[in-house]
């Protein structure tokens, strides 16, 4: 299906291309013209509050459940239990729990798997485990804690972990929760809340700091890669360009999409989106504008997705897909000829979109927090 020529809206480049351009605003003007559809998968399975759908190096998929289990799916076979760490996980209320999983880029030789979870006393944990049977199950007794961070509240724990194309582990943490970041964590480079971290876990124990991290030589915590974030719930790397796309959940007015730059300050809690927070004016110097933003309302919690690099939906090549947890809408950021983007609604659903997933073939999936996994396909017609 050809994309309807209704792309009328603000055009914007990333901050590096056009720092003075305003962010793209979402246009729902062709909400009734479906470009994509969803196909339910694994309908016989029961998933408990799934938060991630991850492609494994063994051609299987893994469903990360917030209470602390990970289910393995292979072909059309029934799900099998990959790991169960519920006894170690504080899974609520709010956004605590088992929040992230990442396979080591060298998994086929070192069998390492990394988990991110919240444990009792609201402490975020990044741990390394080993699978001793090629990814069939995880040896939960092999846990090696690499990193911990105290969380003031049970929301904004962040917790996604992903290896970048550079082989380093990236970790997203929220501002510590509560409301308005009253402690100013996100603008404090000397703590790790409200930031994207980047660490080297290639050694046998602990972690080290990549030499080219923005603050590796001082003037801030060496782990920090970018800062000024409120709640970077879901983010991803473009498998073709290596760009890091991040959706930052807003306070109560603006949801935003950012393209992360090393050392970048994204403005929270001085700004929410591209707007001054709780004041009519503010000093915006040094902040990076979002690529796109949309106003709070029935849409109230952005969920980051992926740049589409599959082959099944030709019209979506190079389009960044993202959604909203509250409304169930799925949008696409379409590149334009000037190097900017136009943001348009692709599909209106009734799902609680907690996450997106990407297969090894570049095709994309949607995770429904109430228990479903869906494949994004081309709409018929």
C-alpha positions as CSV (number, residue, x, y, z in Angstrom):
1,X,0.0,0.0,0.0
2,X,1.3,3.4,-0.9
3,X,1.5,5.9,1.9
4,X,-1.3,8.5,1.6
5,X,0.1,11.9,0.7
6,X,-1.3,13.6,3.8
7,X,2.0,14.4,5.4
8,X,1.2,17.9,6.4
9,X,2.9,19.0,9.6
10,X,5.9,20.6,11.2
11,X,9.2,19.5,9.7
12,X,12.1,19.1,11.9
13,X,15.7,17.9,11.8
14,X,17.5,16.3,14.7
15,X,19.2,18.7,17.0
16,X,22.5,18.1,15.3
17,X,21.0,19.1,11.9
18,X,18.8,22.0,12.8
19,X,19.0,22.9,16.5
20,X,16.5,25.8,16.1
21,X,13.7,23.8,14.5
22,X,10.7,22.9,16.7
23,X,9.9,19.2,17.3
24,X,7.5,17.4,15.0
25,X,3.9,17.3,16.4
26,X,1.8,14.2,16.0
27,X,-0.8,14.4,13.2
28,X,-3.8,12.0,13.6
29,X,-5.5,13.3,10.4
30,X,-5.5,9.9,8.7
31,X,-6.3,7.8,11.7
32,X,-8.9,6.0,9.7
33,X,-6.5,4.9,7.0
34,X,-4.7,1.8,8.3
35,X,-1.2,1.4,7.1
36,X,-0.5,-1.5,9.4
37,X,-2.3,-4.3,11.2
38,X,-1.6,-6.6,14.1
39,X,-1.5,-10.3,14.1
40,X,-1.8,-12.0,17.5
41,X,0.9,-14.6,18.3
42,X,1.2,-17.4,20.9
43,X,-2.5,-17.2,21.8
44,X,-2.4,-20.4,23.7
45,X,0.2,-19.0,26.1
46,X,-0.4,-17.0,29.3
47,X,2.1,-14.2,30.0
48,X,2.1,-12.3,33.3
49,X,2.6,-8.6,32.7
50,X,5.1,-8.9,29.8
51,X,7.5,-6.0,29.4
52,X,9.8,-7.1,26.7
53,X,9.9,-9.4,23.7
54,X,13.5,-10.2,22.8
55,X,15.1,-12.1,19.9
56,X,17.7,-14.5,21.1
57,X,20.9,-15.6,19.2
58,X,19.4,-19.1,19.0
59,X,16.5,-18.1,16.7
60,X,14.1,-18.1,19.7
61,X,12.2,-15.3,21.3
62,X,12.1,-14.5,25.0
63,X,9.2,-12.8,26.9
64,X,10.3,-10.9,30.0
65,X,7.5,-10.8,32.6
66,X,7.5,-8.0,35.2
67,X,7.0,-10.4,38.2
68,X,10.3,-12.1,37.5
69,X,9.9,-14.9,34.9
70,X,11.3,-15.2,31.4
71,X,9.5,-17.5,28.9
72,X,11.3,-19.0,25.8
73,X,9.4,-19.4,22.5
74,X,10.7,-21.4,19.6
75,X,8.9,-22.0,16.4
76,X,5.3,-23.0,17.2
77,X,6.2,-25.1,20.2
78,X,4.7,-24.4,23.7
79,X,6.6,-21.9,25.8
80,X,9.2,-23.2,28.1
81,X,10.6,-21.5,31.3
82,X,14.0,-19.8,30.6
83,X,14.4,-18.3,34.1
84,X,12.4,-17.6,37.3
85,X,13.8,-15.0,39.7
86,X,10.5,-14.0,41.3
87,X,11.9,-14.6,44.8
88,X,14.5,-11.9,44.1
89,X,12.3,-9.3,42.4
90,X,10.2,-6.5,43.9
91,X,7.6,-6.3,41.2
92,X,5.3,-3.5,42.4
93,X,3.5,-1.4,42.6
94,X,4.2,0.8,39.6
95,X,7.2,0.2,37.5
96,X,9.4,-2.0,39.6
97,X,10.1,-5.6,38.7
98,X,12.1,-7.6,36.2
99,X,12.6,-4.8,33.6
100,X,15.2,-5.8,31.1
101,X,17.2,-8.5,29.5
102,X,20.1,-8.6,27.1
103,X,22.2,-11.3,25.4
104,X,25.9,-10.7,25.3
105,X,27.1,-9.9,21.7
106,X,29.5,-12.9,22.2
107,X,26.8,-15.2,23.7
108,X,27.7,-18.0,21.4
109,X,31.1,-18.2,23.0
110,X,30.6,-16.9,26.5
111,X,27.0,-17.8,27.2
112,X,26.4,-14.6,29.1
113,X,23.0,-13.0,29.7
114,X,22.3,-9.8,31.6
115,X,19.2,-8.9,33.6
116,X,17.9,-5.7,35.0
117,X,15.5,-5.8,37.9
118,X,14.3,-4.1,41.1
119,X,14.9,-6.0,44.4
120,X,13.6,-5.3,47.9
121,X,14.3,-1.9,49.4
122,X,13.8,-0.5,45.8
123,X,17.3,-1.1,44.6
124,X,17.9,-1.5,40.8
125,X,20.3,-4.4,40.0
126,X,22.2,-5.2,36.8
127,X,23.4,-8.8,37.0
128,X,25.2,-11.2,34.7
129,X,24.1,-14.8,34.4
130,X,25.2,-17.8,32.3
131,X,23.1,-20.2,30.2
132,X,24.8,-23.6,30.3
133,X,22.7,-25.1,27.5
134,X,22.8,-22.7,24.6
135,X,19.9,-20.5,25.7
136,X,17.4,-23.2,26.7
137,X,17.5,-22.1,30.3
138,X,19.4,-19.7,32.5
139,X,21.5,-20.8,35.4
140,X,20.0,-18.5,38.1
141,X,22.6,-19.6,40.6
142,X,25.3,-18.1,38.4
143,X,24.2,-14.5,39.2
144,X,27.0,-12.0,39.4
145,X,25.8,-8.5,40.5
146,X,27.6,-5.9,38.5
147,X,25.8,-2.7,39.4
148,X,23.2,-1.5,41.9
149,X,21.4,1.8,42.2
150,X,19.1,2.9,45.0
151,X,15.6,4.1,43.8
152,X,13.8,6.7,45.9
153,X,10.4,5.6,44.6
154,X,8.8,2.6,42.8
155,X,8.1,4.5,39.6
156,X,10.6,5.8,36.9
157,X,12.9,2.8,37.6
158,X,13.6,2.7,33.9
159,X,15.6,-0.5,33.7
160,X,15.9,-1.4,30.0
161,X,19.3,-2.7,29.1
162,X,20.6,-3.2,25.5
163,X,24.0,-3.7,23.9
164,X,24.9,-1.0,21.4
165,X,26.6,-1.6,18.1
166,X,29.8,-0.7,19.8
167,X,29.6,-3.7,22.1
168,X,29.0,-1.7,25.3
169,X,26.0,-2.1,27.6
170,X,23.5,0.8,27.7
171,X,21.3,1.2,30.8
172,X,18.3,3.7,31.1
173,X,17.3,5.0,34.5
174,X,14.5,7.4,35.4
175,X,14.7,10.4,37.7
176,X,13.9,8.6,40.9
177,X,10.2,8.8,40.7
178,X,7.6,10.8,42.5
179,X,6.5,14.0,40.8
180,X,8.5,16.8,39.1
181,X,11.9,15.4,40.1
182,X,11.9,17.6,43.2
183,X,15.4,16.5,44.1
184,X,16.8,17.7,40.8
185,X,18.3,14.3,40.0
186,X,18.1,14.5,36.2
187,X,20.2,17.8,36.1
188,X,22.8,16.4,38.5
189,X,25.6,14.8,36.6
190,X,27.0,13.4,39.9
191,X,24.3,10.8,40.3
192,X,23.0,8.2,37.9
193,X,19.2,8.9,38.0
194,X,17.6,10.4,35.0
195,X,20.4,9.3,32.7
196,X,21.4,6.9,30.0
197,X,24.5,5.0,31.1
198,X,27.1,3.2,29.0
199,X,29.5,0.6,30.5
200,X,31.9,-2.1,29.4
201,X,31.0,-5.5,30.9
202,X,33.6,-7.4,28.8
203,X,35.8,-8.4,31.7
204,X,35.4,-11.2,34.1
205,X,34.0,-9.2,37.0
206,X,32.4,-5.8,37.5
207,X,32.5,-3.2,34.8
208,X,34.8,-0.6,33.4
209,X,34.2,2.8,31.8
210,X,34.6,3.2,28.0
211,X,37.4,5.7,27.4
212,X,35.2,7.8,25.1
213,X,32.3,8.2,27.6
214,X,31.5,12.0,27.9
215,X,32.6,12.2,31.5
216,X,35.2,9.6,31.6
217,X,37.8,12.2,32.5
218,X,35.6,13.9,35.1
219,X,33.0,16.7,35.5
220,X,30.3,14.1,36.2
221,X,29.7,10.4,36.8
222,X,31.8,8.4,34.3
223,X,29.0,6.0,33.5
224,X,26.8,8.7,32.1
225,X,26.3,8.8,28.3
226,X,23.4,11.3,28.2
227,X,21.3,13.0,30.9
228,X,18.3,15.3,31.6
229,X,15.8,12.4,31.2
230,X,12.6,11.8,33.1
231,X,11.6,8.2,32.5
232,X,13.4,6.6,29.5
233,X,11.1,3.6,29.5
234,X,11.9,2.1,26.1
235,X,14.6,2.9,23.6
236,X,16.5,1.2,20.8
237,X,19.3,1.3,18.3
238,X,18.6,1.6,14.5
239,X,20.3,-1.5,13.2
240,X,21.3,0.2,10.0
241,X,22.6,3.6,11.2
242,X,23.4,2.9,14.9
243,X,21.3,5.9,16.0
244,X,19.9,5.6,19.5
245,X,16.2,6.5,19.6
246,X,14.6,7.1,23.1
247,X,11.1,7.7,24.2
248,X,10.9,9.8,27.4
249,X,7.7,9.7,29.4
250,X,6.5,13.1,30.3
251,X,5.1,14.6,33.6
252,X,1.6,15.6,32.6
253,X,1.8,17.8,29.5
254,X,4.3,16.4,26.9
255,X,5.6,13.0,25.7
256,X,8.8,13.1,23.7
257,X,11.0,11.2,21.3
258,X,14.7,11.9,21.3
259,X,17.7,10.9,19.3
260,X,20.5,10.5,21.8
261,X,23.8,12.2,21.4
262,X,26.8,11.4,23.7
263,X,26.9,14.0,26.5
264,X,23.5,15.4,25.5
265,X,21.3,17.1,28.1
266,X,17.6,16.6,27.3
267,X,16.3,19.2,29.7
268,X,14.2,17.6,32.4
269,X,13.2,19.0,34.9
270,X,13.8,22.5,33.5
271,X,11.9,21.5,30.4
272,X,9.2,18.9,29.6
273,X,9.5,18.2,25.9
274,X,10.6,21.4,24.3
275,X,8.6,23.5,26.8
276,X,9.5,25.1,30.1
277,X,8.3,23.0,33.0
278,X,6.1,24.7,35.6
279,X,7.2,28.2,34.5
280,X,6.5,30.6,31.7
281,X,10.1,31.0,30.8
282,X,13.4,29.2,31.3
283,X,17.0,29.1,30.1
284,X,17.0,26.5,27.4
285,X,20.6,26.9,26.4
286,X,22.5,23.7,26.2
287,X,19.4,21.5,25.9
288,X,18.7,19.2,23.0
289,X,15.2,19.4,21.6
290,X,13.2,16.3,21.1
291,X,12.7,15.0,17.5
292,X,9.0,14.7,18.1
293,X,6.5,15.4,20.9
294,X,2.8,15.1,21.6
295,X,0.5,16.5,24.2
296,X,-0.8,14.6,27.2
297,X,-4.5,13.7,27.3
298,X,-5.9,10.3,26.4
299,X,-2.3,9.7,25.2
300,X,-0.3,9.8,28.4
301,X,2.7,7.5,28.4
302,X,5.0,7.1,25.4
303,X,6.5,3.7,24.6
304,X,9.5,3.7,22.4
305,X,9.8,1.3,19.5
306,X,12.2,0.7,16.6
307,X,13.2,2.1,13.2
308,X,11.7,-0.4,10.8
309,X,14.3,-2.3,8.8
310,X,12.2,-5.3,7.8
311,X,11.1,-6.2,4.3
312,X,7.4,-7.1,4.7
313,X,6.1,-3.5,4.8
314,X,8.0,-1.5,2.1
315,X,6.4,1.8,2.9
316,X,7.7,1.7,6.5
317,X,11.4,1.4,5.6
318,X,13.4,3.8,7.8
319,X,10.3,4.9,9.8
320,X,10.5,5.0,13.6
321,X,7.5,3.3,15.2
322,X,6.4,4.1,18.7
323,X,3.2,4.0,20.8
324,X,1.3,5.1,23.9
325,X,0.6,2.9,26.8
326,X,-2.6,4.7,27.8
327,X,-4.3,5.1,24.4
328,X,-2.9,2.1,22.5
329,X,-2.0,4.3,19.5
330,X,0.9,3.5,17.2
331,X,2.6,6.2,15.3
332,X,5.4,6.5,12.7
333,X,8.1,9.1,12.3
334,X,8.5,9.4,8.5
335,X,11.8,11.0,7.2
336,X,11.2,13.8,4.8
337,X,13.4,15.2,2.0
338,X,14.9,17.9,4.2
339,X,16.4,15.6,6.8
340,X,13.5,16.1,9.2
341,X,10.5,14.0,10.2
342,X,6.7,14.0,10.0
343,X,4.8,12.1,12.7
344,X,1.6,10.3,11.8
345,X,-0.8,7.8,13.3
346,X,-0.5,4.3,11.9
347,X,-3.0,2.4,14.0
348,X,-5.4,2.9,16.9
349,X,-5.6,-0.1,19.2
350,X,-7.0,-1.0,22.6
351,X,-3.7,-2.4,23.8
352,X,-1.7,-1.4,26.8
353,X,1.6,-1.1,24.8
354,X,4.4,-1.8,27.3
355,X,7.1,-2.5,24.7
356,X,8.0,-3.2,21.1
357,X,10.2,-6.1,19.9
358,X,12.4,-6.6,16.9
359,X,13.2,-9.9,15.2
360,X,16.5,-10.8,13.6
361,X,14.9,-10.1,10.3
362,X,14.0,-6.5,11.2
363,X,10.2,-7.2,11.6
364,X,8.5,-5.6,14.6
365,X,6.3,-6.8,17.4
366,X,4.0,-5.2,20.0
367,X,3.8,-6.3,23.6
368,X,0.5,-5.9,25.4
369,X,1.0,-5.5,29.2
370,X,-2.1,-7.5,29.9
371,X,-0.6,-10.6,28.2
372,X,-0.4,-10.5,24.4
373,X,2.3,-10.5,21.8
374,X,1.5,-9.2,18.3
375,X,3.3,-9.0,15.0
376,X,3.1,-5.8,12.9
377,X,2.0,-6.6,9.4
378,X,0.9,-4.6,6.4
379,X,-2.8,-3.7,6.3
380,X,-4.9,-5.4,3.7
381,X,-6.3,-3.5,0.8
